[in-house]
Amino acid sequence: MFTLFLATLSVICGLLLLAGLFNQLACGVAALIGIGAALPLHLPLLAVPWTSALLTAVIAIAVLCLGPGAYSLDARRHGRREIIIPARPSSSDDNPI
């Protein structure tokens, strides 16, 4: 029963990530599932190799850090964010001549 619950939760997280909806929540849950499956204390019912579970967790954390894509539903809901790096101010102290 628990394995079916985790499988369903993983599929829901994957679909949310595919749509780009609730990116932070879906990545957080997917990372927790991956880390939980990779731990040596996990339930024997989960027959997931620890390398693939750990890789899933690392990818989920990377996507969590990157944020939703430009064409995701989260970007549509919250607006696209643009990082603007200001020009470096010129000063006479920077000139070594």
C-alpha distances in whole Angstrom, upper triangle without the diagonal:
4,5,5,6,9,10,11,12,14,15,17,18,20,21,23,24,26,27,28,27,26,27,26,23,21,23,22,19,19,21,19,16,18,20,17,16,19,20,20,18,15,12,13,10,11,14,16,20,21,24,22,20,23,25,22,22,26,26,25,27,30,29,29,32,34,32,32,34,37,36,33,32,32,36,36,35,37,40,40,41,44,45,49,51,54,57,59,62,65,67,70,69,66,69,71,74
4,5,5,6,9,10,10,12,14,15,16,18,20,21,22,24,26,26,25,24,24,24,20,19,20,19,15,16,17,15,12,15,16,13,12,16,16,17,15,12,9,11,8,9,13,14,18,18,21,19,17,20,22,19,19,23,24,22,24,27,26,25,29,31,30,30,32,35,34,31,30,30,33,35,33,35,37,38,39,42,42,46,48,51,54,56,59,62,64,67,65,63,66,67,71
4,5,5,6,9,10,10,12,14,15,16,18,20,21,22,24,25,24,23,23,23,20,18,19,19,15,14,16,15,11,13,15,12,11,14,16,16,15,11,9,10,7,7,9,11,15,16,18,17,14,18,19,17,18,21,22,20,22,25,25,24,28,29,29,28,31,34,33,30,29,29,33,34,33,34,37,37,38,41,42,45,47,50,53,55,58,61,63,66,64,62,65,66,70
4,5,5,6,8,10,11,12,14,15,16,18,20,21,23,24,23,22,23,23,20,18,19,19,16,15,18,16,13,15,18,15,14,17,19,20,19,15,13,14,10,10,12,13,17,19,21,18,16,20,21,18,19,23,22,21,23,26,25,25,28,30,28,28,30,33,31,28,28,28,31,32,32,33,36,36,37,40,41,45,47,51,53,55,58,61,64,67,65,63,66,67,71
4,5,5,6,9,10,11,12,14,15,16,18,20,21,22,21,20,20,20,17,15,17,17,13,13,16,14,11,14,16,14,13,17,18,20,18,15,13,15,12,11,14,15,18,19,21,19,16,19,21,18,18,22,21,19,22,24,23,23,26,28,26,26,28,31,30,26,26,26,29,30,29,31,33,34,35,38,39,43,45,48,51,53,56,59,61,65,63,61,64,65,69
4,5,5,6,9,10,10,12,14,15,16,18,20,20,20,18,18,18,15,13,14,14,10,10,12,11,8,10,13,11,10,14,15,17,16,12,12,14,11,9,12,12,15,16,18,15,13,16,17,14,14,18,18,16,18,21,20,20,23,25,24,23,26,29,28,25,25,24,28,29,28,29,32,32,33,36,37,40,42,46,49,50,53,56,58,62,60,58,61,62,65
4,5,5,6,9,10,11,12,14,15,16,18,20,19,19,19,19,17,14,15,16,12,11,14,13,10,11,14,13,11,15,17,19,18,15,14,15,12,10,12,11,15,16,17,15,13,16,17,14,15,18,18,16,19,21,20,20,24,25,24,23,25,28,27,24,24,24,27,28,28,30,32,32,33,36,37,41,42,46,49,50,54,57,59,62,61,58,61,63,66
4,5,5,6,9,10,11,12,14,15,17,18,17,17,17,18,15,13,15,16,12,11,15,14,11,14,17,15,15,18,20,22,21,18,17,18,15,13,15,15,18,19,21,18,16,19,19,16,17,20,19,17,20,22,20,20,24,25,23,22,24,27,25,22,22,22,26,26,26,27,30,30,32,35,36,40,42,46,49,50,53,57,59,62,61,59,62,63,66
4,5,5,6,9,10,11,12,14,15,16,15,14,14,15,12,9,12,12,8,8,12,11,9,12,14,13,13,17,18,21,20,17,16,18,16,14,16,15,18,18,20,17,14,17,18,14,14,18,17,14,17,19,18,17,21,22,20,20,22,25,24,20,20,20,23,24,23,25,27,28,29,32,33,37,39,42,46,47,50,53,56,59,58,56,59,60,63
4,5,5,6,9,10,10,12,14,15,15,14,14,14,12,9,10,11,8,6,10,10,8,9,13,12,12,15,17,20,20,16,16,18,16,13,15,13,16,16,17,14,12,14,14,11,12,15,14,11,15,17,15,16,19,20,19,18,20,23,22,19,19,19,22,24,24,25,27,27,28,31,32,36,37,41,44,45,49,52,54,57,56,54,57,58,61
4,5,5,6,9,10,10,12,14,14,14,14,16,14,10,12,14,11,10,13,14,11,13,16,16,15,18,21,23,23,20,19,21,18,15,17,15,18,19,19,16,14,17,16,13,14,17,15,13,17,19,16,17,21,21,19,18,20,23,21,18,18,19,22,23,23,24,26,27,28,31,32,36,38,42,45,46,50,53,55,59,58,55,58,59,63
4,5,5,6,9,10,11,12,11,11,12,14,11,8,11,13,10,10,13,14,12,14,17,17,17,20,22,25,25,21,21,23,20,18,20,18,21,21,22,18,17,19,18,15,16,18,16,14,17,19,16,16,20,20,18,16,18,21,19,16,15,16,19,20,20,22,24,24,26,29,31,34,37,40,43,45,48,51,54,57,56,54,57,59,62
4,5,5,6,9,10,10,10,9,9,10,8,5,7,9,7,6,10,11,10,12,15,15,15,18,20,23,23,20,21,23,21,18,19,17,20,19,20,16,14,16,16,12,12,15,13,10,13,15,12,12,16,16,15,14,16,19,18,15,14,14,18,19,19,20,22,22,23,26,28,31,33,37,40,42,45,48,51,54,53,51,53,55,58
4,5,5,6,9,10,10,11,10,12,11,8,9,12,10,8,11,13,12,12,16,17,16,18,21,24,25,21,22,23,21,18,19,17,19,19,19,15,14,16,15,11,12,14,12,10,14,14,12,13,17,16,15,13,15,18,17,14,14,15,18,19,19,21,22,22,23,26,27,31,33,37,40,42,45,48,51,54,53,50,53,55,58
4,5,5,6,8,9,10,10,13,12,9,11,14,13,11,15,17,15,16,19,20,20,22,25,28,28,25,25,26,24,21,22,20,22,23,22,19,18,20,18,15,16,18,15,13,17,17,14,15,19,18,16,13,15,17,15,12,12,14,16,17,17,19,21,21,23,26,28,31,34,37,40,42,46,49,52,55,54,52,54,56,59
4,5,5,6,5,7,7,10,9,6,9,12,11,11,14,16,15,16,19,20,20,22,25,28,28,25,26,28,25,23,24,22,24,24,23,20,19,20,19,15,16,17,15,12,15,16,12,13,16,16,13,11,13,15,13,10,10,10,13,14,14,16,18,18,20,23,25,29,31,35,38,40,43,46,49,52,52,49,52,54,57
4,5,5,6,8,6,9,10,6,7,11,11,10,12,15,15,15,18,19,20,21,24,27,28,25,26,28,26,23,24,21,22,22,21,18,17,18,16,13,14,15,12,9,12,12,9,10,13,12,10,8,10,13,12,9,10,10,13,14,15,16,17,17,18,21,23,26,29,32,35,37,40,43,46,50,49,46,49,51,54
4,5,8,10,9,13,13,10,11,15,15,13,15,18,17,17,21,22,22,23,26,29,30,27,28,29,27,24,25,22,24,24,23,19,19,20,18,15,16,17,14,12,15,15,11,13,16,14,13,10,10,13,11,8,10,11,13,14,16,17,18,18,19,22,24,27,30,33,36,38,42,45,48,51,50,48,50,52,55
4,5,9,9,13,13,11,13,16,16,15,18,20,20,20,23,24,24,26,29,32,33,30,30,32,30,27,28,25,27,27,26,23,22,23,21,18,19,20,17,15,17,17,13,14,17,15,13,9,10,12,9,6,6,9,11,11,12,15,16,16,18,21,23,27,29,33,36,38,41,44,47,51,50,48,50,53,55
4,7,6,10,11,9,10,14,14,14,16,19,19,19,22,24,24,25,28,31,32,29,30,32,30,27,28,26,27,27,26,23,22,22,20,17,18,18,15,13,15,14,11,11,14,12,9,6,7,9,8,4,5,6,8,10,10,12,13,13,15,18,20,23,26,29,32,35,38,41,44,47,47,45,47,49,52
4,5,9,9,8,10,13,13,14,16,18,18,20,22,23,24,26,28,32,32,29,30,32,30,27,29,26,28,28,27,24,23,23,22,19,19,20,17,14,16,16,13,12,15,14,11,8,10,12,11,7,5,5,9,10,9,11,13,14,16,19,21,25,28,31,34,37,39,43,46,49,49,46,49,51,54
4,6,6,6,9,10,11,12,14,16,17,18,20,21,23,24,26,30,29,27,28,31,29,26,28,26,27,26,26,24,22,22,21,18,17,18,16,13,14,15,12,11,14,14,10,9,12,14,14,10,8,7,10,12,10,11,14,15,16,19,21,25,27,31,34,36,39,42,45,48,48,46,49,51,54
4,6,5,6,8,10,10,12,14,15,16,18,20,21,22,24,28,28,26,27,30,28,25,27,24,25,24,24,21,19,19,18,15,14,15,13,10,11,12,8,7,10,10,7,6,10,12,13,9,9,7,10,12,12,12,14,14,15,18,19,23,25,29,32,34,37,40,43,46,45,43,46,48,51
4,6,5,6,9,10,10,12,14,15,16,18,20,21,22,26,26,24,26,29,28,25,27,24,25,23,23,21,19,18,18,15,13,14,13,10,9,11,9,6,9,10,7,8,12,15,16,13,13,10,12,15,14,13,16,16,16,18,19,23,25,28,32,33,36,39,42,45,44,42,45,47,50
4,6,5,6,9,10,11,12,14,15,16,18,20,21,25,24,22,24,27,25,23,25,23,24,23,23,21,18,18,18,15,14,15,14,11,11,13,11,9,12,14,11,11,15,18,18,14,14,12,15,17,15,15,18,19,19,22,23,27,29,32,35,37,40,43,45,49,48,46,49,51,54
4,5,5,6,9,10,11,12,14,15,16,18,20,24,23,21,22,25,23,20,22,20,22,20,21,18,16,16,16,12,12,14,12,8,10,12,10,9,12,13,11,11,14,17,17,13,13,12,15,17,16,17,19,19,20,23,24,28,30,33,36,38,41,44,47,50,49,47,50,52,55
4,5,5,6,8,10,10,12,14,15,16,18,22,22,20,22,24,23,20,22,19,20,18,18,16,14,14,13,10,9,10,9,5,7,9,7,6,9,11,9,10,13,17,17,14,15,13,16,18,18,18,20,19,19,22,22,26,28,31,34,36,39,42,44,48,46,44,47,49,52
4,5,5,6,9,10,11,12,14,15,17,20,20,18,20,23,22,20,22,19,20,18,19,17,14,14,14,11,9,11,11,7,7,11,10,7,10,13,12,13,17,20,21,17,18,15,18,21,20,19,22,21,21,24,24,28,29,32,35,37,40,43,45,48,47,45,48,49,53
4,5,5,6,9,10,10,12,14,15,19,18,16,18,20,19,17,19,17,19,17,18,16,13,14,14,11,9,12,12,9,10,13,12,11,14,16,15,15,19,22,22,19,18,17,20,22,21,21,24,24,24,27,27,31,33,36,39,40,43,46,49,52,50,48,51,53,56
4,5,5,6,9,10,11,12,14,18,18,15,17,19,18,15,17,14,16,14,15,13,10,11,11,8,7,10,9,6,9,11,11,10,13,15,14,15,18,21,21,18,19,17,20,23,22,22,24,24,24,27,27,31,32,36,39,40,43,46,49,52,50,48,51,52,56
4,5,5,6,8,10,10,12,16,16,15,17,19,19,16,17,14,15,13,13,12,9,9,9,7,4,7,8,5,6,10,10,9,12,14,14,16,18,22,23,20,21,19,22,24,24,23,25,25,24,26,26,30,31,35,37,38,42,45,47,50,48,46,49,50,53
4,5,5,6,8,10,11,14,14,12,14,17,17,14,17,14,16,13,15,14,10,10,12,10,7,10,12,9,10,13,14,12,15,17,17,19,22,25,26,23,23,21,24,27,26,25,28,27,27,29,29,33,34,37,40,41,44,47,49,52,50,48,51,52,56
4,6,5,6,9,10,13,13,10,12,15,14,11,13,11,13,12,13,12,8,9,11,9,7,11,12,10,12,15,15,14,17,19,19,20,23,26,26,23,23,22,25,27,27,27,29,29,29,31,32,35,37,40,43,44,47,50,52,55,53,51,54,55,59
4,5,5,6,9,12,13,11,13,15,15,11,12,10,10,9,10,8,5,6,8,6,5,8,10,9,10,13,14,14,16,18,19,20,22,26,26,23,24,23,26,28,28,28,30,29,29,31,31,35,35,39,42,43,46,49,51,54,52,49,52,53,57
4,5,5,6,10,11,10,13,15,15,12,14,11,12,9,10,10,7,6,9,8,6,9,11,10,11,14,15,15,17,19,20,22,24,28,28,26,27,25,28,30,30,29,31,31,30,32,31,35,36,39,42,42,45,48,50,53,51,48,51,52,56
4,5,5,9,8,6,9,12,13,10,12,11,12,10,12,12,8,9,12,11,9,12,15,13,14,17,18,17,20,22,23,24,27,30,31,28,28,27,30,32,31,31,33,33,33,35,35,38,39,42,45,46,49,52,53,56,54,52,55,56,59
4,6,8,9,6,8,10,10,7,9,7,8,7,10,9,6,8,11,10,9,13,14,14,15,18,19,19,21,23,24,25,27,31,31,28,29,28,31,33,33,33,35,34,34,36,36,40,40,44,46,47,50,53,55,58,56,54,56,57,61
4,6,9,7,10,12,13,10,10,8,7,4,7,8,5,6,9,10,9,11,14,14,15,17,19,19,21,23,24,25,28,31,32,29,30,29,32,34,34,34,36,35,34,36,36,39,39,43,45,46,49,52,53,56,54,52,54,55,58
4,5,6,9,11,13,11,12,11,10,7,10,12,9,9,13,13,11,14,17,16,16,19,21,21,22,25,26,28,30,34,35,32,33,31,34,37,36,36,38,37,36,38,37,41,41,44,47,47,50,53,54,57,55,52,55,56,59
4,6,9,10,12,11,12,11,11,8,12,14,11,12,15,16,15,17,20,20,20,23,25,25,26,29,30,31,34,38,38,35,36,35,37,40,40,39,41,41,40,42,41,44,45,48,50,50,54,56,58,60,58,55,58,59,62
4,7,9,11,11,13,13,13,11,15,16,13,14,18,18,16,19,22,21,21,24,26,25,27,30,31,32,35,39,39,36,37,35,38,40,39,39,42,41,41,42,42,45,46,49,52,52,55,58,59,62,59,57,60,61,64
4,6,8,7,10,10,11,10,14,14,11,13,16,16,15,18,20,19,20,23,24,24,26,29,29,30,33,36,36,33,34,33,36,38,37,37,40,39,39,41,41,44,45,48,51,52,55,57,59,62,60,57,61,61,65
4,5,6,9,10,13,12,16,16,13,16,19,18,17,21,22,21,23,26,27,26,29,31,31,32,34,38,38,35,35,34,37,39,38,39,41,41,41,43,43,47,48,51,54,55,58,61,62,65,63,61,64,65,68
4,5,7,10,11,12,16,16,14,17,19,19,19,22,24,23,25,28,28,28,31,33,33,34,36,40,39,37,37,36,39,41,41,41,44,43,43,46,46,49,50,54,56,57,60,63,65,67,65,63,66,66,70
4,6,9,12,13,17,16,14,17,20,18,19,22,24,23,25,27,28,28,31,33,32,33,35,38,38,35,35,35,38,39,39,40,42,42,42,45,45,49,50,54,56,57,60,63,65,68,66,64,67,67,71
4,6,9,10,13,12,10,14,16,15,15,19,20,19,21,24,24,24,27,29,29,29,31,35,34,32,32,32,35,37,36,37,39,39,39,41,42,45,46,50,53,54,57,60,62,65,63,60,63,64,67
4,7,9,12,11,10,14,15,15,16,19,20,20,22,24,25,26,28,30,30,30,32,36,35,32,33,33,36,38,38,39,41,40,40,42,43,46,47,51,53,54,58,60,62,65,63,61,63,64,67
4,6,8,7,7,10,12,11,13,15,16,17,19,21,21,22,25,26,27,27,29,33,32,30,31,31,33,35,35,36,38,37,37,39,39,43,44,47,50,51,54,57,59,61,60,57,60,60,64
4,6,6,6,9,10,11,13,15,16,17,19,20,22,23,25,26,27,28,29,33,33,31,32,32,34,37,37,37,39,38,37,39,39,42,43,47,49,49,53,55,57,60,58,55,58,58,62
4,6,5,6,8,10,10,12,14,15,16,18,20,21,23,24,26,27,28,32,32,30,32,31,33,36,36,36,37,36,36,37,37,40,41,44,46,47,50,53,55,57,55,52,55,56,59
4,5,5,6,9,10,10,12,14,15,16,18,20,21,22,24,25,27,30,31,29,31,30,32,35,35,35,36,35,34,35,35,38,38,42,44,45,48,50,52,55,53,50,53,53,56
4,5,5,6,9,10,10,12,14,15,16,18,20,21,22,23,24,28,28,26,28,27,29,32,32,33,34,32,32,34,34,37,38,41,43,44,48,50,52,55,53,50,53,54,57
4,5,5,6,9,10,11,12,14,15,16,19,20,21,22,24,27,28,25,27,26,28,31,31,31,33,31,31,33,33,36,37,41,43,44,47,50,52,55,53,50,53,54,57
4,5,5,6,9,10,11,12,14,15,17,18,20,22,23,27,28,25,27,26,28,31,31,31,32,31,30,31,31,34,35,38,41,41,45,47,49,52,50,47,50,50,54
4,5,5,6,9,10,11,12,14,15,16,18,19,21,24,25,23,25,25,26,29,30,29,30,29,28,29,29,32,33,36,39,39,43,45,47,50,48,46,48,49,52
4,6,5,6,9,10,11,12,14,15,16,17,19,22,23,21,22,22,23,26,27,27,28,27,26,28,28,32,33,36,39,40,43,46,48,51,49,47,49,50,54
4,5,5,6,9,10,10,12,14,15,17,19,23,23,21,23,21,23,26,26,26,27,26,26,27,27,31,31,35,37,38,42,44,46,49,48,45,48,49,52
4,5,5,6,9,10,11,12,14,16,18,22,23,21,23,21,23,26,26,26,27,25,24,25,25,28,29,32,34,35,39,41,43,46,44,42,44,45,49
4,5,5,6,8,10,10,12,13,15,18,19,18,20,19,20,23,24,23,24,22,22,23,23,27,27,31,33,35,38,41,43,46,44,42,44,45,49
4,5,5,6,9,10,10,12,14,18,18,16,18,16,18,21,21,21,22,21,21,23,23,26,27,31,34,35,38,41,43,47,45,43,45,47,50
4,5,5,6,9,10,12,15,18,20,18,19,17,19,22,22,21,22,21,20,21,21,25,25,29,31,32,36,39,41,44,42,40,43,44,47
4,5,5,6,9,11,13,16,18,16,19,17,18,21,22,20,21,19,18,19,19,22,23,26,29,30,33,36,38,41,40,37,40,41,45
4,5,5,6,8,9,13,15,13,15,13,14,18,18,17,18,16,16,18,18,21,23,26,29,30,34,37,39,42,41,39,41,43,46
4,6,5,8,11,14,16,14,15,13,14,17,17,16,17,16,15,17,17,21,22,26,29,30,33,36,39,42,41,38,41,43,46
4,6,9,12,15,17,15,17,15,15,19,19,17,18,16,14,16,15,18,19,23,26,27,30,33,35,38,37,35,38,39,43
4,7,8,11,14,13,15,13,13,16,17,15,16,13,12,13,13,16,18,21,24,26,29,32,34,38,37,34,37,39,42
4,7,9,12,10,12,9,9,13,14,12,13,11,10,12,13,17,19,22,25,27,30,33,36,39,39,36,39,41,44
4,7,8,6,8,6,7,10,11,10,11,9,10,13,14,18,20,24,27,29,32,35,38,42,41,39,41,44,47
4,6,5,9,8,7,10,12,12,11,9,10,12,14,17,20,23,26,29,32,35,38,41,41,38,41,43,46
4,6,9,9,6,8,11,11,9,7,9,10,13,16,19,22,25,28,31,34,37,40,40,38,40,43,45
4,7,8,7,7,11,12,10,9,12,14,17,20,23,26,28,31,34,37,41,44,44,42,44,46,49
4,5,5,6,9,10,10,10,12,15,18,21,24,27,30,33,36,39,42,45,45,43,45,48,50
4,5,5,6,9,9,10,13,16,19,23,26,29,32,35,37,41,44,47,47,45,48,50,53
4,5,5,6,8,9,11,14,17,20,24,26,30,32,35,38,41,45,45,43,45,48,51
4,5,5,5,5,8,11,14,17,21,24,27,29,32,35,38,42,42,40,43,45,48
4,6,5,7,11,14,17,20,23,26,29,32,35,38,41,45,45,43,45,48,51
4,6,9,12,15,18,21,24,27,30,33,35,39,42,45,45,44,46,49,52
4,7,9,12,15,18,21,24,27,30,32,35,38,42,42,40,43,46,49
4,6,10,13,15,19,21,25,28,30,33,36,40,40,38,41,44,46
4,7,10,13,16,19,22,25,27,31,34,37,38,36,38,41,43
4,7,10,13,16,19,22,24,28,31,34,34,32,35,38,40
4,6,10,12,16,18,21,24,27,31,31,29,32,34,37
4,6,10,13,15,18,21,24,28,28,26,28,31,34
4,6,9,12,15,18,21,25,25,23,26,28,31
4,7,9,12,15,18,22,22,19,22,25,27
4,6,9,12,15,19,19,17,20,23,25
4,6,9,12,16,17,14,17,20,22
4,6,9,13,13,11,13,17,19
4,6,10,11,10,12,16,18
4,7,9,7,9,13,14
4,5,6,8,11,13
4,5,6,9,10
4,6,7,10
4,6,9
4,6
4
